[in-house]
Amino acid sequence: MNQDFSQLCILPPYNNLHAQVIRRGREPTIVRSGVEVKYRITNNTTSAPKTNFWQYAPQLFGVNLTPDVGLTGNSLQGKMAPTGANDWAATGIPLTPITDNGVLNPYPLGEISVESEGKVLALTHAVVPVSWEISCNICHAPGLPGPMVDADILMKHDQKHNTQLFGGGAVLCASCHFDPALGTIGIPGVKSLSEAMHGSHASRMQPVFAMGLTNECYACHPGFQTNCQRDVHFAKGIYCTSCHGNMTAVADLNRIPWVDEPTCGSCHKSRQPEFDFEEPGKLFKDSHGHGGVHCAACHGSPHAIGPAVTPQDNLQAIELQGYSGTISKCTVCHTTPPSVHFEHHRHD
């Protein structure tokens, strides 16, 4: 998310949290109704004093929002809704990386509870990551505060593209540039936000390298301090470009941002041909297997696949099975260990 919204907005505070409810048994079942699934962000009960997003939301998104309520009507705590896809979700959670006691924490924990008639039946914790470490100031208005950095970006955009953005109020980049992350269609003939950003900056990363930094992706995707990628792949020396390609590749006009993403099977199928991976036509984050369980429910979210290098991301697996990494202990869900080993086939 942006830290300041007075000049421009790339992304608002907007986190999505998903959860599956599984009733333990000899043959576990996925619960789709009859319970309440609630969430809250621990040590983070308010966002409005930490960012000026709510002040500029009417200009950027055309809506007047109650402080601490996000673009989908959710806040930092509430009820998750069934999605119809075997899980429950809370979208658009307006979370910032600042805790209530003023500490910077890009890996805040969400607490998810399953309740019935006021009784807590199950409780788990998962990281709800958020960062505003977008390091545009490496090149734009170095050393100046955020609003001046954003002003420099808008002025250079005006100079290059003959636009009149600077001085016209807060600008939502996705209002012109197609961006599936926000569901905007953009203006016909204008590049997608991903194509414009990656294509424009691919040949301009020398200031990043001159600082001794080797991961050019982290100049924008948080970040040099935050570490968006913090999973088992990172620990093994597999980095952003290994899966996504370099900035020029990401800028390919035929690549749909947030949709045309690498798959687990693209690498792992050759190493484990007997395994199934993502469902056809679906990304890892949306795929199911093993009785309808989400892949991410056992393996972790895409950039925090266990065992992660961040302790917070390992907490859920440790709580459930006593050790970090993929949730692979059968008795997490099965009251009696199955007699047949799970062979990682979607329909097993």
Secondary structure, DSSP 8 states (H G I E B T S, - for coil): --S--SSEES--S-EEEEE-EEE-BSS-EEE-SSSEEEEEETT----GGG-SHHHHHHHHHS----TT--TTS--SEEE-EE-SSSSEEEEEE---SB-TTS-B-SS-EEEEEEEETTEEEEEEEEE--------GGGTSSTTS-HHHHHHHHHHHHHHHH----TTSS-EEGGGTS-BTTTTB---TTS--HHHHHHHHHTT--HHHHHTT---GGGGTSS-TTT-S--SHHHHTT--HHHHH--HHHHT-TTS-TTTS---SHHHHHHH-TTS--S-TT--GGG-EETTTEEHHHHH-STT--SS-SSHHHHHHHHHHHSSSSS---GGGTBSS--SS---S-TT-
